């Protein structure tokens, strides 16, 4: 999976539409193999991003969680700590 796509479910505050759109864009970029589509493929690329963002938002709205919502700052700190161990930075 693309490392730039992050978990959006069960956070407080909820994922914004910008976060959902960014995840959809990263997904389409990954599967298309293109960071910026050619003019010939631009409409298809943008439509795919829109449809995936819509489906993602629908999924997030439908999911149920029985655990407490995660804190974004705490999760970011954990990710930074994992990266420091992985890449050897202090």
Buried (B, 14 or more C-beta within 10 A) or exposed (E): EEEEBBEBBBBEEEBEEEBBBBBBBBBBBBEEEEEEBEEEEEEEBEEBBEEBBEEBBEEBEEEEEEEEEBEEEEEEEEEEEEEEEEEEEE
